[in-house]
Amino acid sequence: MKATVYYNKAILKAALSAYLKYIFLKHFIFPTILGIALIFFSFYAPLGLQAFIVVTAFLGSSVLAFAYWMRVERTFRILSTLDQGRVEFSIDEDSLSMSPEMGTSWVSWKVFSEVLETPGAFLVLYANHHGFITFPKDQISSEFISEIKMRMKTNKAS
């Protein structure tokens, strides 16, 4: 089964935003609550400890914001090298293959963890939620996504 997707900045921004919200809620809600509690606690701490806690909280936030910005910039740099954002996907027994203008890559079904549905796209998460592949809903058939889900389920069982 094959499908061709045409990516643009709006599609990628929406997918990245949905991915980050999902990952934040799943993995970073506790550290955020802890950070807020530490900042609140710092108002009752000695002056030296106050400065340390506040600087650490702001520095940590700055590093996360910079990492997000770098990921967005890298994604848009890669998009600019594609022919009108065109990528051809192919499903076979062992893997999902992607064929943009730059070359072809194959990703084994065993790497994928889940399919996240957002209002505008399906995000196929892989490598323990460290990355994703975006399939815009208006460009992909429901049969294609069903096939991906079936292959993922089949390979998890084996």
Residue pairs with C-beta under 8 A, 6 or more apart in sequence:
1 90
1 91
1 143
1 144
1 147
2 88
2 89
2 90
2 91
3 88
3 89
3 135
3 139
3 140
3 141
3 144
4 86
4 87
4 88
4 89
4 139
5 85
5 86
5 87
5 88
5 89
5 134
5 135
5 136
5 139
5 140
6 84
6 85
6 86
6 87
6 139
7 79
7 82
7 85
7 86
7 87
7 134
7 136
8 79
8 85
9 76
9 79
11 120
11 121
11 134
11 136
12 75
12 76
12 79
12 134
13 72
14 118
14 120
14 121
15 118
15 120
15 121
15 123
15 132
15 134
16 71
16 72
16 75
18 116
18 118
18 121
18 123
19 116
19 123
19 125
19 132
20 68
22 116
22 123
23 129
24 32
26 129
27 129
35 57
35 60
38 53
38 56
38 57
39 53
39 54
39 57
41 53
42 49
42 50
42 53
42 54
43 50
45 53
79 85
81 101
81 102
82 100
82 101
82 102
83 100
83 101
86 100
86 101
87 98
87 99
87 100
88 98
88 99
88 100
89 96
89 97
89 98
89 99
89 135
89 144
90 96
90 97
90 99
91 144
91 147
91 148
91 151
94 106
94 108
94 109
95 106
95 107
95 108
95 109
96 106
96 107
96 109
96 112
96 124
96 133
96 148
96 151
97 104
97 105
97 106
97 107
98 104
98 105
98 106
98 107
98 133
107 126
107 133
108 155
109 151
109 152
109 154
109 155
110 155
111 126
111 127
112 124
112 125
112 126
112 148
112 152
112 155
113 125
113 126
113 127
113 128
113 129
113 152
114 124
114 125
114 152
115 122
115 123
115 124
115 125
115 145
115 148
115 149
115 152
116 122
116 123
116 124
116 125
116 132
117 123
120 136
120 137
120 138
121 134
121 135
121 136
121 137
122 134
122 135
122 137
122 140
122 145
123 132
123 133
123 134
123 135
124 132
124 133
124 135
124 148
125 131
125 132
126 132
126 133
135 144
135 145
